[in-house]
Amino acid sequence: MKILNLFIKTGTCALAFITYLNANGQTVTPGTNSNGSSTNAITTAVPFLTISPNARSGGMGDAGVALAPEVNDSYWNPSKLAFLEEPTSLSLSYSPWLRNLIPDINLAYLSFAKRTDERTTIGASLRYFNLGTIELFDANQNPQGTYQPNEFSIDATLARKFGNDFSLGITARYIYSGLTNGISVNSQQTNSASAVAADVSLFYRKPVQQFGNDALFAFGTNISNIGTKISYVEGGKKYFLPTNLKLGVANTMFLDSENQLTLTLDINKLLVPTPPIRDSNGNILSGSDDNKSIVSGIFGSFTDAPGGLGEELKEISYAAGAEYMYAKLFALRAGYFYENPDKGNRQYFSLGAGFKYSDFSLDFSYLVASQKSSPLANTLRFTLGYNFGKK
């Protein structure tokens, strides 16, 4: 089961034992999860659900929980959809992924939102993660053919305003993970896996005065991927989904009638058990048993780290960003993301820009990181949006 566990944890990115790349014959070395974090991060199934899909937030250090509402908020904070000004919005995002490791991995994200009345908006989204073409080998290095692993999720969202400044949102999600083509590992047959999950979210915004200028302060939170566990082997170990808590604030200052500046900060924490420290016989030396129910895993995730409070704080990641916008037609963005070296080690700057013409919008972002230390270096994201109808 060691090979299968490695498969589940890292996707194709750390399958040096059983996968090789068809494109150029290069062996992929262990050490990287499919979301770009290192393998010392807490293990969950389907880490592709934690990859930021769109270019606007991608240019702001992957922050987006409290930013001004847009159609891609089905991922960031579904409750914000209730504040969309456009009657109907559509967006398509695309990102070549982990190109420093594998040349044919990519992430696509399609999102849609429609305002049904002045207080209610419905949304839907499709996320598709293509892990490229690989060659499969068994434990004895016998070829098992080629395979194109892929994963996807389908979402449906309902968001509603309560008053002029507050909204709530709920999302239902179906998740499919096709990492194997039925290959047998240690005489156990592997299968594709599926799960269902939900997000709950809220958003609050308040017009204020700052330094003699109009401003808008916003707060948001989203608990995502609350759902069933995943197993790739009948009767085998089940893995938690990447249940995640996002908290964010954003402050927009309207410098004059055409210029505005937004500063934002998000914090993220996985709500899944931290594995305990065990001895050679499997006895727990520090921490608590991570074989828990979903509810126990969520509530226990704040106090179960073997290293106590210090380790719990290491499990929090931070995303900060800034956006300058001119006449709501042109935007420049920058941001920074930090994850502790002991808990995933993703650290990078990002840059981005956005343009709007009539009902069309185009955004792109670029991730700046050392190629020697980060598999995410030079990551690009592109987002094309279109608004149907007028206010």
ROGURO-851299 format. One record per atom (N, C-alpha, C, O): x, z negated, y negated. Coordinates in steps of 0.02 Angstrom, whole numbers, plus 50000, padded with zeros to 5 digits. Layout:
XZY/...
//
This chain:
500415000050061/500005000050000/500425000049936/500155000849882/501094999149941/501494998949881/501455005449842/501395005549781/501485011149880/501455017649846/500775018549813/500745020949756/500245016649846/499575017349817/499505012949755/499225015149705/499745006849758/499715002449701/500075005449642/499835005149585/500655008449655/501025011749602/500645017549573/500645018749513/500305021249617/499895026849597/499335024549551/499225027549498/498985019349569/498435016849530/498675014249463/498335015049412/499255011249462/499485008149400/499735013249350/499625012349290/500055018649373/500405022949326/500165030049324/500425033949285/499685031949365/499515038949367/500105042949393/500475040349435/500205049049369/500765053049392/501425051049358/501945053549378/501395046649309/501995045649268/502525041449302/503095041249277/502375038049356/502895034049389/502875035249464/503015030649503/502695041249485/502635042649556/503255046049583/503205051349614/503825043149572/504445046349595/504465047049670/504815051449696/504085042849706/504105042949780/503685048549809/503855051349861/503125050349777/502675054949809/502475060949768/502115065349792/502695061349704/502485067049663/503075070249629/503555066849608/503045076749623/503535080649587/503155085549543/502595087449559/503465087749489/503135092249443/503225099449464/503785101649477/502675103049469/502695110149487/503025114349433/503365119249447/502915112349369/503115116649314/503865118049313/504075123749304/504275112849320/504995113949315/505385110349369/506005110149366/505055107349418/505405104049473/505725097449455/506095094749496/505595094849395/505905088649373/505555082649403/504935082249401/505935077949431/505655071749458/505495067049400/505905066149355/504905063949401/504715059249350/504955052349370/504795049949425/505335049049327/505605042449343/505085036949332/504665037649288/505125031549371/504655026049361/504745022749293/505275023249262/504225019349269/504295015349210/503765016249157/503755012449108/503325021149165/502845022649111/502135023349139/502025027049186/501665019649108/500955020449124/500675026749092/500985029549046/500105028949115/499835035149089/499585034649017/499465039848986/499515028648989/499355027948918/499965027348874/499905026348814/500565027848903/501185027648865/501525020948864/502085020448840/501205015648888/501515009048890/501985008548949/501935012448997/502445003748946/502895002649003/502524998849058/502004995849045/502804998949118/502454996049176/502494988449178/502264985449227/502774985249126/502724978049123/502084975749088/501964969749081/501674980549068/501014978849040/500554976349095/500684977449154/500034972849075/499534970449123/499224976449158/499014981249125/499174976149224/498914981749263/498154982149259/497804977149271/497904988049243/497184989449249/497114996449278/497585000349279/496514997849302/496365004749321/496225008849258/496125006049204/496205015349265/496025020249213/496285018549143/495885017949097/496945017749135/497205016249068/497095021849018/497205020848958/496885027849041/496755033248993/496195031348944/496145034348890/495775026548962/495235024348918/495505020848855/495135020048807/496135018848855/496415015448797/496825020048753/497115017748704/496845026548768/497215031348727/496775033248667/496215035548676/497035032448607/496665034348547/496555041848546/497035045648551/495935044148541/495815051348551/495855055748489/496025061648495/495725053048429/495645057448371/496225056848322/496595051948322/496295062048281/496885062648238/496855058148176/497385056048152/496265056648151/496235052448091/496545045648104/497015043648068/496295042048153/496585035548170/497285036348199/497705031948190/497405041948234/498075043148260/498595043448206/499175041748217/498405045648146/498875045748089/498935039148054/499345038448009/498535034148073/498535027648041/498735022248090/498455016748089/499205023748134/499455018748181/498965016948235/499015011648265/498465021348249/497945019948298/497505014048278/497335009848320/497345013748214/496865008748188/496225012448170/496255018048145/495645009348182/495035012848166/494395008848172/493855011548162/494445002448189/493844998448202/493404997548140/492794997248145/493714997148081/493334995648020/493385001247968/493165000247911/493675006947985/493725012547938/493035015247922/492545013747956/492995019347869/492365022547851/492085026347911/492465029547947/491435025947922/491135028847982/491255036347990/491275040047940/491345038548053/491395045548070/491145046448141/491025041548176/491075052748162/490765054148227/491175051548285/490895050148338/491845050848277/492275048448331/492225040948343/492575038248385/491785037548307/491725030348315/491395028348381/491345022448395/491175033148420/490955031448488/491525028048526/491395024048571/492145029648507/492725026248537/492915020048498/493015014748528/492965020448433/493255014948394/492775009148384/492945003448397/492175010748362/491675005548348/490995008848344/490785011048291/490635009248400/490005012948401/489495010748349/489075014748328/489505004448329/489015002048280/489075005648213/488595005948175/489675008348198/489765011848134/489365018248129/489245020748074/489165021048185/488785027348183/488135026548143/487885031548117/487875020548139/487265019348101/487345020848027/486845021847992/487965020948003/488095022047931/488315029247917/488515030747860/488285033647966/488465040647952/487995043647900/487385042547902/488275047347853/487865050547802/487575057147826/487025059047806/487955060747868/487735067347890/487195066647944/487235062247987/486685070947943/486155070547994/486415071648065/486205068248112/486865076548073/487125078248139/487865080048133/488055083848088/488275077348177/489005078548174/489275080048243/489025077448294/489785084348245/490105086248307/490855086448295/491085088648243/491245084148345/491975083948337/492315085348404/492075083148456/492865088948401/493265090348460/493995088548445/494275091048396/494285084248487/494985082148479/495385084248539/495135084548595/496035085648527/496475087748582/497175084948568/497405084848511/497495082648622/498185080148615/498585081748678/498405079548732/499135085548671/499625085748726/499915078648734/500065075348684/499985076448795/500135069248806/500765068448848/500855071948898/501185063748829/501795061948866/502225068148879/502495068948934/502295072448830/502665078648840/503415077448851/503755081848875/503665071548833/504355069948848/504475068748922/505045068848945/503925067648960/503985066249031/503715071949074/504025074149122/503125074349055/502775079349095/502475084649048/502155082748999/502575090949061/502385096049012/501645097949011/501435101348965/501255095849060/500575098549064/500035093149067/499495094349094/500165087149040/499655082049033/499315082948964/499655084348915/498665082148961/498325082548897/497675078548899/497395077248952/497455076748839/496835072948830/496375076848783/496595078948730/495745077848803/495245081048761/494665076248750/494475072448795/494375076448690/493835071748673/493305075448632/493455078048578/492695075648657/492135078748623/491625073448605/491415069648648/491435073048541/490965067948519/490415070948477/490515075948442/489835067848480/489225070348447/488825064348422/488795059248456/488525065148363/488095059848336/487515062948298/487605067948264/486935059948304/486345062348268/485955056348241/485795051748278/485805056548177/485415051248146/484675052648158/484425057948137/484335048148191/483625049148207/483165046748151/482605049248143/483385041748114/483025039448054/483525036048009/484125036348021/483275032747956/483735029847907/484135024047935/484645022147905/483935021247992/484285015448019/484605016648087/485025012748108/484415021848122/484615022748191/484995029248201/484815034448174/485535028848240/485935034648258/486075034348333/486225029048360/486025040148365/486225040648435/486855044848440/486985049248398/487255043448490/487885047048498/488035048348571/487765045148616/488485053048583/488715054648650/489425057148646/489625060048595/489815056048698/490505058448698/490735059748769/490485056748817/491225064148774/491545065848837/492285065548828/492555068748783/492635061648869/493365061148868/493635063848934/493425061748988/494105068648929/494375071748989/495135071248987/495455073348938/495425068449040/496145067249044/496425071249103/496275069749161/496815076349088/497115080649138/497835078449150/498235078649104/497995076449211/498665073949227/499135079249254/499645077549284/498965085549246/499425090849266/499395092549340/498985089749377/499825097049361/499875099149430/500465095749464/501025095949437/500345092649521/500875089049556/500905091149629/500425093949656/501465089949659/501535090749732/501515083849764/501835079249741/501135083349817/501045076949852/501495076649913/501575081549950/501785070749924/502195069449983/501965062850014/501745058349978/502005062350079/501845055950110/502455051450109/502965053150080/502385045550141/502925040650140/503565043150173/504105040550160/503505048250217/504085051150250/504335057450216/504735061150244/504095058550155/504285064350115/504055071050144/504365076150131/503535070950184/503245077150209/502765079950157/502335076250132/502825086450141/502385089350090/501645088850110/501465089950168/501225087050061/500505086450072/500115091350028/499515090450019/500455096450000/500125101349958/500125099349885/500445094449866/499785103249844/499745101949772/499055099349754/498575100149791/499025096249696/498405093149674/498425092649598/498955091849568/497835093049567/497775092249495/497345086049481/496735086549474/497655080149476/497275074149463/496965074249394/497265076949347/496385071449387/496045071149322/495585065049321/495385062449372/495435062949260/494975057449249/494525059249190/494735062949146/493915056649190/493485057849132/492985052149125/492855048349172/492695051749065/492165046949052/491635050349010/491795054648969/491005048349020/490435050848982/490075044848951/489915040048986/489965045148885/489665039648848/488995041548817/488885047348801/488565036548810/487955037148770/487895030948727/487965025348752/487765031848662/487795026348614/487145025848574/486835030948557/486955019748558/486405018348512/486655013548460/486905008148476/486595015448396/486815011148340/486235010348291/485865015048278/486165004348264/485605003048218/485824998348162/486164993348174/485615000048102/485744995848043/485234990248039/484644991148056/485464984448016/485034978648001/485184976747929/485684973247917/484774978847883/484934978047813/485384983747790/485464988747826/485684983047731/486094988347702/486834987747720/487204992547707/487054982147749/487764981047757/487974979347828/488574978347841/487504978947875/487674976447941/487364980947995/486804983447987/487734982048050/487464986148105/487734983548171/488254980248174/487364985148224/487554983648292/487544990048333/487174994748318/487954990248386/487964996148428/488084994348501/488404989248516/487814998348545/487924997448617/488045004248648/487735009248630/488515004448695/488705010748728/488685009748804/488915004648829/488415014648839/488445014748912/488945020248932/488965025548901/489335018948985/489885023549003/489915024449079/489855019749117/490015030649099/490165032349168/490895034749171/491105038749130/491275032149220/491995033549225/492145036349293/491915033749344/492525041749294/492745044749357/493505045349356/493795047249306/493815043549412/494545043949419/494725047549483/494625044849538/494975053549476/495165057549534/495925058049540/496205063449529/496255052549555/496985052449558/497255055149624/497825057449626/496865055049676/497105057449740/496635062749768/496055063149748/496885066749814/496465071649847/496315069549919/496215073849962/496285063049930/496145060449997/496755059450039/496705058850100/497345059150008/497965058050045/497945051350082/497675046550055/498235051050141/498255044850180/498905041150165/499445044050168/498845034750148/499425030450133/499415024550180/498945020550180/499945023850221/499975018450270/499345018250313/499055012950325/499135024150337/498555024950381/497895023150347/497385022250381/497895022550281/497285021250244/497105027350202/497525030050167/496475029350206/496255035250169/496095033450097/495725028750084/496395037150051/496245036049980/495675040549958/495545045749987/495325038349906/494745041949881/494745042049805/495105038249773/494345046449777/494215045949705/493795039649693/493515036849739/493775037549630/493435031349614/492995032349553/493115036849512/492485028249546/492045028549488/491815021649469/491855016949509/491575020949408/491345014449383/490865015649326/490815021149299/490495010449309/490055010549250/490265004749205/490494999549229/490185005749140/490415000749092/489975001049030/489575005549021/490074996048987/489704995748924/490154993148869/490624989448882/490004995048807/490324992448747/489804988948704/489224991148701/489994983548672/489564980348621/489974979648557/490564977948560/489664981048500/490044981448438/489624979448379/489014979448381/489974977748324/489644976348261/490074978748203/490674979548210/489744979848146/490084982348087/489754979248025/489144978848021/490174977147978/489924974247915/490334977147858/490944977547862/489994979047805/490344981447746/490014978647683/489414977247682/490424977847630/490164974747570/490514977747508/491124977447503/490124980547462/490424982847398/490664976947358/490304971947351/491264977447330/491564972047291/491924975147231/491984981247225/492164970747187/492584972647131/493294969947142/493374964047158/493794974247134/494484972247143/494924975347088/494944981447082/495254971147050/495704973346997/495354978146949/495654983046925/494724976746935/494344980846888/494074987246916/493794991246879/494154988446981/493914994447013/493384992847066/493384987447094/492944997647078/492494996947134/492894997247199/493385000847204/492664993447248/493004993347313/492484992047368/491924989947354/492694993347429/492254992247486/492664988647540/493154991347566/492444982547557/492764978747610/492354979347674/491734979047672/492694980347731/492334981247794/492674977347849/493284976447850/492264975047896/492494971547955/492134974348016/491544975948012/492494975048072/492184977548132/492484974448194/493054972148194/492094974448248/492344972148312/492004976148368/491434978148361/492374977248421/492114981048478/492424978348542/493034978148550/491994976248588/492214974348655/492034980148701/491444981548712/492534983548727/492424989748763/492594989048837/492984984748858/492294993448877/492434994048949/492284987648988/492674985549031/491714984648973/491464979049013/491114982049073/490554984649066/491424981849132/491114985449186/491384983749255/491774979049263/491174987549303/491334986349373/492074987849388/492384991749353/492334984649439/493024985849459/493074992449497/492574995349519/493694994849504/493825001249537/494285000149597/494754996349594/494125003649652/494555003749711/494635010849735/494165014749734/495245012549757/495395019249781/495425019549858/495535024849887/495335013649890/495355013249963/494755009249986/494605003949959/494405011750035/493825008150062/494035001250087/494445000650132/493744996050056/493904989250075/494564986850046/494784981350063/494884990950003/495534989149975/495464984949911/494914983149891/496024983649880/496034979749819/495654983149764/495684989249756/495284979149725/494914981749669/495264979949604/495514974349596/495274984649558/495634983849495/495144983449436/494634986849435/495314979249388/494904978549328/494944984849285/495464988149283/494394986449251/494414991249198/494794988249139/494854982149135/495044992349092/495404989649034/494914986948981/494874989548926/494554981649000/494114978348951/494534976048892/495044972748901/494324977748832/494754976648774/494344974048715/493784976348702/494644969348679/494344966748617/494724969648558/495324968848552/494354973048514/494634975748452/494314972048393/493704971248390/494734969748347/494504966848284/494854970548228/495454971748232/494494972248176/494814976048122/494514974548054/493924972848048/494924975248003/494694974947933/494954981047897/495474983847915/494594983147846/494804988847805/494584987547734/494044984847722/494994989547686/494834988747616/494964995247580/495524997847579/494444997947549/494495004247513/494415003047438/493905000247417/494905005047399/494875004547326/494745011447297/495105016247312/494225011947255/494065018247222/494425018247154/494175015447105/495005021447152/495435021147093/495115024647034/495195022346977/494765030047046/494355033446996/493855037647033/493745036747093/493545042346999/493005046247030/493255050847086/492855053247126/493915052147089/494175056947139/494695053947186/494825056847239/494995048347168/495545045547208/495345038947239/495045034647206/495505038147303/495365031847336/495925030247387/496235034747415/496025023847397/496555021547442/496265016447490/495935011647469/496385017347555/496145012847607/496725009747645/497185013347666/496705003247654/497174999547695/496784996347752/496244993747742/497064996547812/496694993947870/497164990547919/497754992247923/496894985847957/497274982248008/496824980848067/496264978248059/497054982548127/496704981048190/497144976548233/497754977048231/496824972248272/497164968648325/496784969948390/496174970648390/497154970348445/496864971948510/497114967048563/497694964948561/496674965248609/496874961048666/496474963148727/495864963548725/496834964348783/496504965648846/496154959348871/496444953948871/495534960048892/495154954348919/495134954848995/494604955049026/495734954949024/495804955049097/496314949749116/496714947649074/496304947349179/496754941949199/497494943949194/497674949649209/497904939249174/498624940049177/498874937949246/498724932449268/499254942149281/499484940249348/499914933949346/500324933149300/499824929449394/500224923249396/500924924649423/501054930049450/501354919849416/502014920149447/501964917149517/501734911549525/502174920949567/502114918749637/502804918249669/503274921449648/502844914149722/503464913749761/503454919149814/502994923249818/503964919349856/504034924549906/503464924449958/503344929349992/503124918749963/502574918150011/501894919449979/501374919050012/501904921149915/501274922549881/500944916549850/500394917149823/501264910749853/500974904749822/501074904949747/501594907049723/500564902749710/500594902949637/501034897349611/500924891449625/501554899149572/501994894349541/501784892649470/501854886949447/501514897649436/501294896649366/500744901549351/500744907249376/500264899449310/499694903749294/499114902349341/499114897249376/498634906749342/498044905849384/497914912049426/498164917549410/497524911249478/497374916749523/497014922349484/496524921049450/497264928449490/496964934049453/496424937649493/496154942649471/496254935049552/495694937749591/495054934349568/494814929649599/494764937049513/494204933849481/493624938749474/493704944749484/493044936049457/492484940249440/492594943349372/493054941349336/492194948149354/492264951549289/492164946549232/492554946549185/491644942549236/491504937749182/492064932549177/492294930949122/492284929849235/492824924949234/493464927949207/493854924649172/493584934349224/494174937649199/494174938349124/494694937549092/493594939949095/493544940749022/493664934148987/494094933748943/493294928949006/493364922548971/494014919048987/494294915448945/494274920049047/494904916849065/495514920249037/496064917449040/495434926349010/496004930148986/496344927148925/496904929048908/496014922348893/496304919248834/496744913248851/497114910848808/496724910848914/497094904748931/497454905248998/497694900049022/497514911149028/497784911449096/498504913749102/498754914349158/498834915149047/499524917649050/499994912249076/499954906549054/500444913949123/500904908949150/501334905749097/501534899949105/501484909249044/501914906548991/501544902848937/501834901048886/500904901548947/500514897648899/500344901548837/500304907748838/500254897948781/500044900948719/500534906248694/500324911448668/501174905048703/501674909948681/501584916648714/501634921848682/501434916648780/501334922948815/500654926048796/500594932148792/500154921848784/499504924548763/499574928348697/499274933648689/499964925748651/500064929048587/500434935748596/500324940448558/500874936048646/501224942348659/500754947848683/500904953748678/500184945848710/499704950748736/499284953948682/498864958248696/499374951948619/499004954848563/499434960448533/500024959448520/499134966248523/499474971748489/499164972748420/498604970648407/499544975948376/499344976648306/499394983948285/499864987548304/498914986048245/498924992848217/498754992448143/498234989648125/499184995048101/499064994948028/499135001948001/499555005848023/498705003647952/498725010347925/498505010747853/498195006047826/498665016347821/498465017747752/498235024947747/498495029347781/497745026047704/497485032747693/497355033847619/496995029947587/497655039147591/497505041247522/497065047447527/497225052147562/496505047347490/496045052947492/495905055447421/495795051447375/495905062047414/495765065047349/495115069047354/495065073647394/494625067247313/493995070747306/493635071647373/493225076247380/493775067447421/493485067947488/493605074747520/493225076947564/494135078047498/494315084647525/494985084847558/495105088847603/495445080447537/496125080447563/496365073247573/496235068947530/496695071947628/496925065147644/497635065147672/497825069647709/498025060147653/498675058847681/498665051947714/498365047347686/498985051247772/498925045047810/499605042947839/500045047147850/499675036447850/500265033747882/500075027147916/499605023847895/500455025247968/500295019048002/500845016848049/501345020348059/500745010948078/501235008148124/500865004248179/500375000748165/501095005048240/500815001448298/501354997248330/501914999548340/501164991048348/501654986548380/501344983248441/500794980448438/501704983748496/501534980348559/502164976848583/502704979748584/502094970548604/502674966548623/503074969948679/502774972648726/503744969748676/504154972848728/504014970248798/504134973848847/503764964048805/503614961248870/502914963048895/502734961448952/502514966348853/501824967748871/501634975048857/501074976548834/502094979648870/501934986648862/502424990548819/502574996348834/502684987248766/503234989948726/503084996548692/503535000848687/502474997548669/502335003448627/502445001448554/502104996948528/502905004748521/503065003448451/503215010048418/503675013648438/502835011848366/502945018348335/502615018648266/502145014948251/502875023248225/502565025148162/502155031548174/502275035148222/501675032748131/501295038948136/501155041548066/501115037748018/501075048148061/500915051547999/500335056248013/500235058448069/499945057647961/499375062147971/499125064947906/499305062747852/498695070047912/498375073147855/497695075747876/497575076947935/497255076547827/496595079147841/496355083747785/496535082747727/495965088647804/495695093447756/494945094447770/494725094147827/494575095647717/493865096947725/493665102947683/493855103447624/493295107647713/493035113447677/492315114547698/492165115847756/491865113947649/491155114547663/490965109447717/491085103447708/490675111647773/490475107047825/491005106147879/490885102647929/491585109447871/492115108947920/492645103947898/492775103047839/492955100647948/493515096247934/494055097347987/493905098848045/494675096547967/495235097248013/495735091648000/495945090647943/495915087948051/496395082548046/496935083448098/496805085948153/497545081448081/498075081248130/498525075248117/498555072748062/498875073048170/499325067348164/499945068648205/499955072648252/500475064948187/501125065648221/501405058748231/501445054748184/501605057248292/501885050748309/502635050948305/502955055248336/502935046348266/503655046148255/503945040448295/503795034648282/504365042048344/504695036948385/505335039748413/505435045848414/505775035448436/506405037548465/506285040848533/505965037948576/506535046948542/506435050348606/506775046648663/506555047048720/507315042948648/507655039448701/507275033348726/507345031448784/506865030348682/506545024148701/505795024748710/505475020248738/505485030248687/504765030648690/504535037248721/504715042648696/504135036948774/503845043048802/503325046148757/503105051748769/503105042448705/502595044948659/502875048648599/502495051248558/503535049148594/503845052348536/503595059448528/503515063148577/503475061248466/503255068048447/502555069848471/502395075748476/502155064848487/501465066248508/501055068948449/501075066248394/500695074348462/500255077448412/499525076548433/499365076548492/499095075748383/498375075648395/498045080348344/498255080748287/497525083748366/497155088248323/496405086748331/496165085748387/496045086648275/495325085548276/494975090448230/495155091148172/494485093948257/494075098648218/493365095948218/493075094448270/493075095248158/492405092548151/491945097248114/492165101448075/491295096448127/490785100448092/490165096348082/489935092848128/489885096648022/489265093048005/488695098047998/488755103047962/488135096648031/487555100948030/487065098247978/486895092347980/486825102447934/486315100347888/486605096447829/487195094847828/486175095047781/486375091547721/486025084947716/485545083547752/486265080647669/485935074247658/485245075347628/484885070547615/
//
